[in-house]
């Protein structure tokens, strides 16, 4: 079974770069405290790295 990560948006997207906003939306994050569970594959981990200062990540 693939490892999964829970991603929680903890800071606002206001004032962030447009690419960071699009990355958060692509991950399924919209408002503060919204969370999603995704497979921990290289694509997802790369997206998390782009917005690492805005999210909290925990391994499931």
N, C-alpha and C positions, 0 to 999 in steps of 0.2 A: 504494500500500500504506500502511496506517495505521501511524503510529509506535507503538512498544510500549515499555513500561517494565518493568524487573525490580524487584520490591519484596521486600526482605529484612527480616524482623523482627529487630532487633538488641537491643532491650530487652524486659524482661518486661512482661506485661500486669497483673501483680499490683500492686495499688494504683492502677490507672488507673480512670477513670470507666467506668461501665457502657456508655455510648454508644461509648466508644473500643474496648472489648472486642468489642462487637457489630460495629463497623466492621471490625476486624481479622479477625474470623471471616467476615464477608461477603466480604472480599477473599481468603479462603482461607489466612490465616495463623493458625497455632495455637501452635507452640512456637518458641522462640528459634532463629534460623538457618533457619527455614522461608522458602521463597521462592516467588513466583509471577510469571508474566509476563502482563501485561494490556495491552489497547489503551489508548493515551493519549487518552481522550476526556474531556470535561468532568466526567462522573459519576465516573470513576475518579480523576481528579486532585483532585476535591473530597474524596473519601474519603481519599486520601493526605494531604491538608492537615489533616484531623481528627487523624490519628495521626503527623504528621510528626516528632515528637520520639521516636518509638519505632521508626521504620523508616529504612532506607537505600534510596534510589531511584537507579537508573541507567537512562539511555535506551539502547535497543537499536536 
